[in-house]
Amino acid sequence: MALPIALTGLVTPLLVVAAPTSAAATPTNAATDCSDTTAYPWMDTTATADERAQALLDASTPHQVYRWLVEQPANAPQQTTFGGVTYPAQVPCTPTVVYTDGPDGVRFTPGVTAFPAPIAVASTWDEELTEARSAAIAAEAFDKGKNVVLGPGLASGRTPLSGRTAEYFGEDPLLTGLLTAATVNGLEESGDPDQAVLSNLKHYVANEQELDRQTSSSNVDERTRRQIYDLPFEIALDRSSPASVMCSYNQVNGVYGCENPLLDDVLRDDLGFDGYVVSDFGAVHSTAPSLVNGLDQELNRPIWFTPERLDQALAAGDVTQAQIDQAAFRVVRTYIDGGLFDHPLPATPVADASTPEHEALARRVAAEGSVLLQNDGVLPLAPAAGDTIALIGPTASSTPTDGVSAASVCSMAWRFNNAGTMECEDLVSPETAIRERAAQDGATVTFTDGSDVAAAAAAAAQADVAVVFGYQRSGEFSDLPDLRLQGNGDALIEAVAAANPDTVVVLQTGSAVEMPWVDDVRAVLETWYAGEQMGPATADLLFGDVNPSGKLPMTFPVSLADTPTAASPDRYPGTFADGSTTRAEGSTEIRQVEYGEGLQVGHRWYEAQEIDPLFAFGHGLSYTEFEYSRVKVTPVSNKEGREVRIRFRLTNTGDRAGTETAQAYLSLPDEAGEPFRRLVGWEQVTLQPGEHRTVEIVLTEEDLAELHLLQVWDEDAGSWATPRGRYEVTVGGSIEATERSRFRIR
């Protein structure tokens, strides 16, 4: 049973999702000959998934059908009692299925790789790398006896205060949608025919804050919902085939997500989803409304979809047998189609599912997902023999200081070790890796934990260069109170910078942070929650063994006051009927969160409001420089359809090889009513010093149709529309790009 776990020293507890403890990860009914397809036609692999699912349901009693509507009885076929609720044993030849939470890896499980958090993955802007990481996670999940990964997570970055920002792919719907699709493809299409793992998109929809997530309503207009919050799901569904979607805790315009007609009317009918919808744990509030509006499976134990409640709803005419059968059919068909019936979990889970290849992949993602925000030439480090590097800050070391260490910012995926406590297994700290790398140059490294600011400043003053680590921990169940560094980080950095003019800041955060000290330091490197290989990856970047190439997937504002939701408390945190933003003790009133910023989410807001960010969306420096020129846009219309070709020259004007993520943005005609640009594509290009290349980003007919790159949602027509008029394309290394060209659509 999934239970909240109280964890000493963590910002928030996490929820374990697992099969009942009595369910062994082995095929059920070992004595049953499941190859007898006459007796068990649902095991006939020559039949379609639809035919097999229907055959199973035809052979089931009503209460055996009910089992599929709740996670635990669906997934532990020989167990009959769950939380005091009794079912008959399931029909023979149905698989044991084990869910694991997993936006960033196999959670709460020893012997797996601690990969960087999704926000770091998003900073790579690399779909192939994202897919490779997810395939590794799928392999580890299966080896550990888990075959449904509850991930990836996707949201739209409405506020950087959201506690789960690090679990998502940033603030842009196109980037989020494509990386989500790559994640799903990696999880479900890993290439191993004997490994069957399913994915789960979460959470649908407008789930943008942890504060009162179960007792708040996200009030959003249709155009905004379609273009900002639905669009990443739509893109993911077009470019991949996720097995399931998890409905969210929050209400959407006054109706809970897991009983909202959006599940059928939009997710299924409009976006084309054909898997099953599962609730978040505790997100179901009804029996009939949930089932009628599209919920198929209640997560964890039976509460609202118990046999008793389903029987009562049937007798009252609130639901029909056809609706129950449809929900069960969706679950069974998906399990069969995804291979769970034909590729059972291993009888004995692998003790250590991580591999050297996975560790190398984690290191690569950590390096390529780090973003060099600022550098005036102090990086890469090139110490001479005898030089001293001062490392400062508790998160640089594996030795805890007041409970804080490198493990505190390893990733969102806190895991149980064999001793029953939680840690980031196989973590290599920055201190360890930087000491080893500095020794190659004959340099010495000192470490100060930063708890004594004066001592840290003194250590910095004695060093040739100071590298100070600043952190911010965040997670599920609560939002951040502000965008400041934690652990007195700002004061520590200011003191170190005052003591040593050659100060480098390494940030380990899950979201954007304010930087009141930014003008006083020479370099800033954002590494996010970089996983178990954080140390080697950080050393690779600081010493230039790897050239930074990461790009921000979210805007870093100068201050919290500049963010889209700061304009009014009804936007965030949301208000109650009396106008208050503070929940009265014992109150269950729904907090009303007004999405009054509309389409102006993330980088759209800063451009429309003409607010200069600290670091713009798409920003990221390199140890070389790139120049954009000769931009030309060619719209093509022929019998095959319409496409837009964006061509430009990219030149490496620096003295070392580097990879640039060249980005293309589009301004729509004035009639669209969008005073901001949208991301429409990017290309990653590696160039040698002095090399130039003509780069082409082609927006194909398929892209234009499926990704809605030129379109807006027309609420009156209830469909997408392409405005007529002048379009302007801008290309460059971030949304602050200035190289542009125009075209018209008549």
C-alpha positions in Angstrom: 0.0 0.0 0.0 1.3 3.5 -0.8 1.8 5.5 2.4 3.3 8.9 3.1 6.8 8.5 4.4 8.1 10.9 7.0 11.7 11.7 6.1 14.0 13.5 8.5 15.8 16.4 7.0 13.9 16.6 3.7 12.0 19.6 2.5 8.9 17.5 1.9 7.9 13.9 2.2 7.4 11.8 -0.9 4.7 9.2 -1.7 5.6 5.6 -2.4 3.5 3.9 -5.0 4.0 0.2 -5.2 2.1 -3.1 -5.5 0.7 -4.7 -2.4 3.5 -6.4 -0.4 2.0 -9.8 -0.9 2.2 -9.7 -4.7 5.2 -11.5 -5.9 6.8 -10.2 -9.1 6.2 -13.5 -11.0 3.6 -14.8 -13.5 0.3 -15.6 -11.8 -1.1 -19.2 -11.6 2.3 -20.9 -12.1 0.5 -24.3 -12.5 -1.8 -22.9 -15.2 -0.8 -23.6 -18.8 -1.2 -20.1 -20.2 -0.2 -21.3 -23.6 -3.6 -23.0 -23.9 -5.2 -20.2 -26.0 -8.4 -22.2 -26.3 -8.9 -22.0 -22.6 -7.4 -18.6 -22.3 -7.9 -16.8 -25.5 -6.5 -13.5 -24.1 -3.1 -15.2 -24.3 -3.4 -15.7 -28.0 -0.6 -13.4 -29.4 -2.0 -13.8 -33.0 -5.1 -11.9 -32.0 -5.3 -8.1 -31.7 -5.0 -6.4 -28.3 -8.7 -5.4 -28.6 -9.7 -9.0 -29.3 -7.6 -10.3 -26.4 -9.0 -7.7 -24.0 -12.5 -8.4 -24.9 -12.0 -12.2 -24.5 -10.7 -11.7 -21.0 -13.6 -9.5 -20.0 -16.1 -11.9 -21.5 -14.6 -14.6 -19.3 -14.8 -12.5 -16.1 -17.4 -12.1 -13.5 -18.7 -8.5 -12.7 -16.4 -8.2 -9.7 -13.5 -9.6 -11.6 -14.1 -6.8 -14.1 -14.2 -4.3 -11.2 -10.6 -5.2 -10.2 -9.2 -3.4 -13.3 -10.7 -0.1 -12.1 -8.3 0.1 -9.1 -4.5 -0.2 -9.2 -3.9 -2.7 -6.5 -6.5 -5.3 -7.4 -5.7 -4.8 -11.1 -2.0 -5.5 -10.6 -2.0 -8.2 -7.9 -4.3 -10.8 -9.5 -4.1 -13.5 -6.8 -4.5 -11.2 -3.8 -8.1 -10.8 -2.8 -8.2 -8.2 0.0 -7.0 -4.6 -0.3 -7.5 -2.1 2.5 -10.4 -4.2 3.9 -12.1 -4.5 0.5 -12.5 -8.0 -0.9 -12.6 -9.2 -4.5 -12.7 -12.6 -6.1 -9.3 -13.8 -7.4 -8.7 -12.6 -10.9 -9.1 -14.9 -14.0 -6.0 -17.0 -14.7 -3.1 -15.8 -16.9 -3.1 -12.1 -15.9 0.2 -10.4 -15.0 1.6 -9.0 -11.9 2.0 -5.3 -12.6 4.0 -2.9 -10.3 3.9 0.8 -10.6 6.8 3.0 -9.6 7.0 6.8 -9.4 9.5 7.9 -11.9 9.8 11.4 -13.5 13.5 11.3 -12.8 14.3 7.6 -12.3 13.1 4.6 -10.4 12.2 6.1 -7.1 12.5 4.6 -3.6 14.6 1.7 -4.9 18.2 0.8 -4.1 20.5 -0.3 -6.9 19.5 2.1 -9.6 21.1 5.1 -11.2 20.3 8.6 -9.8 19.8 10.5 -13.0 19.7 14.3 -13.2 16.2 15.9 -12.7 14.0 16.5 -15.7 14.7 20.3 -15.6 18.3 19.4 -16.3 17.3 17.1 -19.1 15.3 19.9 -20.6 18.3 22.1 -20.5 20.0 19.8 -23.0 17.3 20.5 -25.6 18.3 17.1 -26.9 15.5 14.6 -27.9 17.9 11.7 -28.6 19.7 12.1 -25.3 16.4 12.4 -23.5 15.2 9.2 -25.1 18.4 7.4 -24.2 18.1 8.4 -20.6 14.5 7.1 -20.5 15.4 3.8 -22.1 18.0 3.3 -19.3 15.4 4.1 -16.7 13.0 1.6 -18.3 15.7 -1.1 -18.2 16.4 -0.5 -14.6 12.7 -0.4 -13.7 12.1 -3.8 -15.4 15.2 -5.3 -13.8 13.9 -4.1 -10.4 10.5 -5.8 -10.9 8.5 -2.7 -12.0 6.8 -2.3 -15.3 4.8 0.9 -15.1 6.7 4.2 -14.6 4.6 7.0 -13.4 6.2 9.7 -15.5 7.1 11.8 -17.3 5.7 14.9 -15.6 4.8 17.9 -17.6 3.6 21.4 -16.6 3.9 24.8 -18.1 6.0 26.7 -15.6 3.4 29.3 -14.7 5.2 30.2 -11.5 8.8 29.3 -10.6 7.6 28.9 -7.0 6.0 25.6 -7.9 7.6 22.9 -5.7 7.8 20.4 -8.5 9.4 22.6 -11.2 12.4 20.3 -11.2 10.2 17.4 -12.2 9.1 19.1 -15.4 10.6 20.3 -18.7 10.3 24.1 -18.3 7.9 26.8 -19.4 7.6 26.3 -23.2 4.8 24.0 -24.6 6.8 23.0 -27.7 10.0 22.1 -25.8 8.0 20.3 -23.1 5.9 18.4 -25.6 8.7 17.1 -27.7 10.9 16.1 -24.7 7.9 14.4 -23.2 7.4 12.4 -26.4 11.1 11.5 -26.4 10.8 10.3 -22.8 7.8 8.2 -23.5 9.5 6.6 -26.6 12.5 5.8 -24.5 10.4 4.2 -21.7 8.2 2.2 -24.0 10.3 1.5 -27.1 13.7 0.7 -25.5 14.5 -1.9 -28.1 14.5 -4.9 -25.8 11.6 -7.1 -27.0 11.5 -9.0 -23.6 11.3 -5.8 -21.6 7.8 -4.4 -21.3 7.5 -1.0 -19.5 4.6 1.4 -19.7 4.7 5.2 -19.2 2.3 7.7 -17.7 1.9 11.4 -18.5 1.1 13.5 -15.4 -0.8 15.5 -14.5 -3.7 16.5 -16.7 -4.3 19.5 -16.6 -3.4 23.0 -15.3 -1.6 21.5 -12.3 0.8 24.3 -11.7 1.2 24.6 -8.0 1.6 22.4 -4.9 0.0 24.8 -2.5 -3.5 23.5 -1.9 -3.2 21.3 -4.9 -6.1 19.2 -3.7 -8.3 22.1 -2.7 -7.8 24.7 -5.4 -9.4 25.5 -8.8 -7.3 26.5 -11.8 -9.6 28.9 -13.5 -8.4 29.3 -17.1 -10.0 30.4 -20.4 -10.3 28.0 -23.3 -7.7 29.6 -25.6 -5.1 29.7 -22.9 -5.8 26.1 -21.8 -5.5 24.9 -25.4 -2.3 26.8 -26.3 -0.4 26.6 -23.1 -1.6 23.7 -20.9 -3.2 21.2 -23.3 -0.6 21.7 -26.1 2.3 19.8 -24.4 0.0 16.9 -23.9 -1.2 17.1 -27.5 2.3 17.2 -28.9 3.4 14.3 -26.7 0.3 12.3 -27.9 1.1 13.1 -31.6 4.8 12.1 -31.3 4.5 9.1 -28.9 2.0 6.6 -27.5 1.9 6.9 -23.8 0.0 4.0 -22.1 -1.8 6.2 -19.5 -2.4 9.7 -18.4 -2.8 10.7 -14.7 -5.5 13.2 -13.9 -4.6 15.9 -11.5 -5.6 16.8 -7.9 -6.8 20.3 -8.7 -10.1 21.5 -10.1 -10.3 23.0 -13.5 -12.9 25.8 -13.6 -14.6 24.4 -10.6 -14.6 20.7 -11.5 -12.1 18.2 -10.1 -9.6 17.0 -12.7 -10.5 13.3 -12.2 -14.1 13.8 -12.9 -13.8 16.6 -15.4 -15.4 16.3 -18.8 -12.1 17.4 -20.3 -10.9 13.8 -19.9 -13.3 12.6 -22.6 -14.2 15.8 -24.5 -10.6 17.0 -25.0 -8.0 14.5 -23.9 -9.7 11.6 -25.8 -11.9 13.1 -28.4 -9.8 16.1 -29.5 -6.2 15.1 -28.6 -6.6 11.5 -29.6 -5.5 9.7 -26.4 -6.5 6.0 -26.5 -4.9 4.6 -23.3 -6.3 4.6 -19.8 -6.7 7.4 -17.3 -5.5 6.8 -13.8 -6.0 9.1 -10.9 -3.3 10.5 -8.6 -3.5 9.0 -5.1 -6.4 10.6 -3.3 -7.5 12.6 -6.3 -10.8 10.9 -6.8 -13.9 12.5 -5.1 -16.8 10.5 -6.5 -17.8 7.2 -8.1 -20.3 8.0 -10.9 -19.1 11.4 -12.0 -15.5 10.1 -12.2 -16.4 7.0 -14.2 -18.9 8.8 -16.5 -16.4 11.5 -17.3 -13.5 9.3 -18.2 -11.6 8.0 -15.2 -10.6 4.4 -15.7 -8.5 3.5 -12.7 -8.2 4.7 -9.2 -4.6 4.8 -8.0 -3.5 2.7 -5.0 -6.2 1.0 -2.9 -10.0 1.0 -3.6 -11.8 4.0 -2.1 -14.4 5.3 -4.6 -14.3 2.4 -7.1 -15.0 -0.3 -4.6 -17.4 -3.2 -5.5 -19.9 -1.9 -3.1 -19.9 1.6 -4.5 -20.0 0.4 -8.1 -22.8 -1.9 -7.4 -24.8 0.9 -5.8 -24.1 3.3 -8.7 -25.3 0.6 -11.1 -28.4 -0.1 -9.1 -29.2 3.6 -9.0 -28.7 4.1 -12.7 -25.9 6.6 -12.1 -23.5 4.5 -14.2 -24.0 1.7 -16.8 -22.4 -1.6 -17.2 -21.1 -0.5 -20.5 -19.2 2.4 -18.8 -17.6 0.0 -16.3 -16.7 -2.4 -19.1 -15.3 0.4 -21.2 -13.0 1.5 -18.3 -11.8 -2.0 -17.7 -11.3 -2.6 -21.4 -9.0 0.4 -21.7 -6.8 -0.9 -18.9 -6.7 -4.5 -20.1 -6.2 -3.5 -23.7 -3.3 -1.2 -22.8 -1.6 -3.8 -20.6 -1.8 -6.3 -23.4 -0.8 -3.9 -26.2 2.2 -2.8 -24.0 3.4 -6.3 -23.6 2.7 -6.8 -19.9 0.7 -10.0 -20.5 3.4 -11.6 -22.7 6.6 -10.4 -20.9 6.3 -11.0 -17.2 8.5 -9.3 -14.6 11.6 -11.2 -13.5 11.0 -13.8 -10.7 14.0 -12.2 -8.8 14.7 -8.5 -9.2 18.3 -7.6 -10.1 20.3 -6.5 -7.1 22.1 -3.7 -8.9 20.3 -2.6 -12.1 22.7 0.3 -12.7 25.4 -0.2 -15.2 28.6 1.6 -16.2 26.9 2.7 -19.4 24.0 4.2 -17.3 26.5 6.0 -15.1 28.3 7.4 -18.1 24.9 8.5 -19.5 24.0 10.2 -16.2 27.3 12.1 -16.3 26.7 13.2 -19.9 23.2 14.4 -19.1 24.5 16.3 -16.1 27.2 18.0 -18.1 25.0 18.8 -21.1 22.1 19.8 -18.9 24.1 22.4 -17.0 23.9 26.0 -18.1 26.7 28.5 -18.1 24.8 31.6 -17.3 27.7 34.1 -16.9 31.4 34.0 -17.6 33.9 36.9 -18.1 36.8 34.6 -18.8 37.6 33.0 -15.5 36.3 29.7 -16.8 37.4 27.2 -17.8 39.8 26.9 -14.9 43.4 26.4 -15.9 45.4 26.4 -12.6 49.1 26.3 -12.6 51.1 23.9 -10.4 50.9 25.1 -6.8 47.6 27.2 -7.3 44.9 26.8 -4.7 41.2 26.4 -5.4 38.8 27.1 -2.5 35.6 25.1 -2.6 32.9 26.6 -0.4 29.4 25.5 0.6 27.8 22.4 2.2 26.4 21.0 -1.1 29.9 20.6 -2.6 30.7 17.8 -0.1 29.3 14.4 0.8 29.9 15.3 4.5 26.7 16.8 5.9 26.7 20.2 7.5 23.6 20.7 9.6 22.0 17.9 7.6 22.9 19.4 4.2 25.3 17.9 1.7 25.7 17.1 -2.0 23.1 14.3 -1.5 20.6 17.0 -0.6 20.6 18.3 -4.1 21.4 15.1 -6.0 17.9 14.8 -7.7 14.2 14.8 -7.0 14.5 11.0 -6.7 15.4 10.3 -3.1 15.9 6.6 -2.7 15.9 4.0 0.0 19.2 2.4 0.6 19.6 -1.1 2.1 19.7 0.4 5.6 16.2 1.8 5.1 17.3 5.4 5.0 17.2 7.6 1.9 20.1 8.8 0.0 21.5 9.3 -3.5 23.3 6.1 -4.1 26.8 6.0 -5.7 27.0 9.8 -5.5 30.4 11.3 -6.4 30.5 14.8 -4.8 31.9 17.9 -6.5 34.6 18.0 -3.8 35.9 14.6 -4.6 35.8 15.1 -8.4 37.3 18.6 -8.3 40.1 17.5 -6.0 41.0 14.6 -8.4 40.8 16.9 -11.5 42.8 19.7 -9.9 45.6 17.3 -8.9 46.1 16.6 -12.6 47.3 20.2 -12.9 49.2 20.2 -9.7 46.7 22.4 -7.9 45.5 22.2 -4.3 41.9 22.2 -3.2 40.6 23.4 0.1 37.1 22.9 1.4 35.0 25.1 3.7 31.4 24.2 4.5 30.2 27.8 4.6 28.5 27.6 8.0 30.9 30.3 9.2 30.7 33.0 6.7 33.8 34.8 8.0 35.8 31.6 7.8 34.6 31.0 4.3 35.7 34.5 3.3 39.1 33.9 4.8 39.6 30.7 2.9 38.6 32.4 -0.3 41.0 35.2 0.3 43.9 32.7 0.6 43.0 31.0 -2.7 43.7 31.8 -6.4 40.1 31.2 -7.3 37.0 30.5 -5.2 34.2 28.2 -6.3 31.2 28.7 -4.0 28.1 26.4 -4.2 24.6 27.8 -3.7 21.6 25.6 -3.3 17.8 25.6 -3.2 15.8 22.4 -2.3 12.3 21.9 -3.4 9.8 19.1 -3.9 6.3 17.7 -3.9 3.6 18.9 -1.4 4.8 22.5 -0.9 5.8 25.5 -3.0 8.9 27.7 -2.5 8.3 30.7 -0.3 10.6 32.8 -2.5 13.4 32.6 -5.1 16.3 33.1 -2.8 19.1 30.7 -2.1 18.7 28.6 1.0 21.1 28.1 3.8 22.2 31.8 3.9 23.6 31.3 0.4 23.3 34.9 -0.8 25.3 36.2 2.2 27.9 33.5 1.7 28.4 34.3 -1.9 28.6 38.0 -1.3 31.2 37.5 1.4 33.3 35.2 -0.8 33.1 37.5 -3.7 34.2 40.4 -1.6 37.2 38.4 -0.4 38.3 37.0 -3.8 37.7 38.8 -7.1 37.9 35.5 -9.0 34.8 33.9 -7.7 32.8 31.3 -9.5 29.2 30.4 -8.4 27.9 26.9 -8.9 24.1 26.7 -8.5 22.3 23.5 -7.5 18.6 24.4 -7.7 15.3 23.1 -8.9 14.0 26.4 -10.2 15.1 29.9 -11.0 16.7 32.0 -8.3 17.3 35.6 -7.7 21.0 36.7 -7.8 21.6 39.9 -5.9 25.3 39.2 -6.1 25.5 38.5 -9.8 27.5 41.6 -10.7 30.1 40.8 -8.1 31.1 37.3 -9.3 32.9 36.3 -12.5 31.0 33.2 -13.5 27.7 31.5 -12.7 27.1 27.8 -13.6 23.6 26.3 -13.1 23.8 22.6 -12.6 20.3 22.0 -11.3 19.8 18.6 -9.4 22.5 16.9 -11.4 22.2 13.3 -10.0 24.8 10.9 -8.8 27.5 12.0 -11.3 27.2 15.7 -10.3 30.8 15.8 -9.2 32.5 14.5 -12.3 30.1 16.5 -14.6 30.8 19.7 -12.6 34.5 19.1 -12.8 34.3 18.4 -16.5 32.7 21.8 -17.0 34.7 23.9 -14.7 38.0 22.7 -16.1 36.8 22.8 -19.7 37.1 19.1 -20.4 33.5 19.5 -21.6 32.4 22.7 -23.3 29.1 23.9 -21.8 26.2 23.7 -24.2 23.0 23.7 -22.0 20.3 26.3 -22.6 17.7 27.5 -20.1 14.3 25.9 -20.4 12.8 28.6 -18.2 13.3 32.3 -17.6 15.3 33.5 -14.6 13.7 36.8 -13.5 15.6 39.6 -11.7 13.1 39.3 -8.9 9.9 37.4 -7.9 8.0 40.6 -8.4 8.7 40.3 -12.2 7.0 37.0 -12.6 3.6 36.6 -14.4 1.7 35.5 -11.2 3.1 38.3 -9.0 0.8 40.9 -10.5 -2.1 39.9 -8.3 -2.8 37.5 -5.4 -5.7 36.0 -7.2 -3.2 34.6 -9.8 -0.9 33.2 -7.1 -1.4 31.9 -4.5 -5.1 32.3 -5.2 -7.8 33.7 -2.9 -10.8 32.6 -0.9 -14.3 34.1 -0.8 -13.4 36.7 1.7 -10.5 37.9 -0.4 -7.9 36.3 1.9 -4.9 34.3 0.6 -4.5 32.4 3.9 -6.6 29.3 4.5 -8.5 29.4 7.8 -7.7 26.6 10.1 -9.9 23.6 9.4 -11.4 25.1 6.2 -11.9 23.0 3.2 -12.9 25.9 0.9 -11.6 25.7 -2.6 -8.9 28.2 -3.3 -9.6 30.1 -6.5 -6.6 30.6 -8.7 -7.2 32.9 -11.6 -5.0 32.4 -14.6 -5.4 36.1 -15.4 -2.0 36.3 -17.2 -3.6 34.2 -20.0 -1.2 33.3 -22.7 1.6 35.3 -21.2 3.3 32.5 -19.4 7.1 32.2 -19.1 9.1 34.0 -21.8 5.9 35.3 -23.4 5.2 37.4 -20.3 8.6 39.1 -20.2 8.5 40.0 -23.8 4.9 41.3 -23.8 5.4 43.3 -20.6 8.8 44.5 -21.7 10.5 43.2 -18.6 14.1 42.5 -18.8 14.9 39.1 -17.2 18.1 38.2 -15.4 18.7 35.4 -17.9 16.3 34.8 -20.8 14.7 31.6 -21.9 17.1 29.7 -24.2 20.1 31.5 -22.8 23.3 29.5 -22.2 27.0 30.4 -22.8 29.9 28.3 -24.2 33.6 28.5 -24.0 33.5 29.6 -27.6 31.3 32.1 -29.4 28.8 31.7 -32.2 27.7 34.3 -34.8 24.3 34.2 -36.7 23.9 35.8 -40.1 22.2 35.6 -43.5 18.8 34.6 -42.2 16.3 33.7 -44.9 12.7 32.3 -44.5 11.0 30.6 -47.4 7.3 29.6 -47.1 6.5 26.9 -49.6 3.0 26.0 -50.7 2.5 23.1 -53.2 0.3 20.1 -53.8 1.9 18.4 -50.8 0.9 21.2 -48.5 2.6 24.1 -46.8 6.0 24.2 -45.1 8.4 26.9 -43.9 12.1 26.7 -44.4 14.4 28.8 -42.1 18.0 29.1 -43.3 20.9 30.9 -41.7 24.6 30.8 -41.4 26.1 29.8 -38.0 29.8 30.5 -37.4 32.1 29.4 -34.6 34.1 32.6 -34.1 36.0 31.3 -31.0 39.1 29.2 -30.6 37.6 25.8 -29.5 35.0 23.4 -30.7 31.5 23.8 -29.3 27.9 22.9 -29.7 25.2 25.5 -30.2 21.5 25.0 -29.9 20.3 27.4 -32.6 16.7 28.5 -31.9 14.0 29.8 -34.1 11.1 32.0 -32.8 8.1 33.3 -34.6 6.0 36.5 -34.2 2.4 36.2 -35.5 0.5 38.8 -37.3 -1.1 41.6 -35.2 -4.6 40.2 -35.6 -3.5 37.1 -33.5 -3.4 39.3 -30.5 -0.1 37.8 -29.2 2.5 40.5 -28.5 5.3 38.0 -28.0 7.2 35.4 -29.9 6.8 31.6 -29.8 9.5 28.9 -30.1 9.0 27.0 -33.4 12.1 24.9 -33.7 15.8 24.4 -33.0 18.8 22.7 -34.3 21.9 21.5 -32.4 25.1 22.2 -34.4 28.7 21.3 -33.4 31.4 23.4 -35.1 35.2 23.5 -35.0 37.0 26.9 -34.4 36.4 29.1 -37.4 34.0 26.7 -39.1 30.7 27.9 -40.5 27.7 26.0 -41.7 24.4 26.8 -43.3 21.7 25.6 -41.0 18.2 24.8 -42.0 15.2 24.4 -39.7 12.3 23.1 -41.7 8.7 23.4 -40.4 7.1 20.6 -42.3 3.4 20.3 -43.2 3.2 17.7 -40.4 4.9 20.0 -37.9 2.6 22.9 -38.8 -0.5 20.7 -38.4 0.5 18.7 -35.3 2.5 21.3 -33.4 0.2 24.3 -34.3 3.3 26.4 -35.0 1.5 29.1 -37.0 -1.9 28.7 -35.3 -4.1 30.1 -32.6 -7.1 28.6 -30.9 -10.3 30.2 -32.1 -12.8 29.9 -29.3 -15.8 30.8 -31.4 -15.0 28.2 -34.0 -13.8 25.6 -31.5 -10.8 24.9 -33.7 -7.3 26.0 -34.6 -6.9 28.8 -37.1 -4.0 30.3 -39.0 -4.0 34.1 -38.9 -3.3 35.9 -42.2 -0.7 38.6 -42.5 3.0 39.1 -41.8 5.0 36.7 -39.8 8.5 37.4 -38.5 11.1 34.7 -37.8 14.0 35.4 -35.4 17.0 33.1 -34.9 19.7 33.0 -32.4 21.1 31.5 -29.2 18.1 32.5 -27.0 14.8 34.3 -27.3 16.8 37.5 -27.2 17.9 36.8 -30.7 18.0 39.7 -33.2 18.7 38.1 -36.6 15.3 38.1 -38.4 13.4 37.6 -41.6 9.7 38.0 -42.6 7.1 36.2 -44.7 3.4 36.6 -45.3 0.4 34.2 -45.4 -2.5 35.5 -47.6 
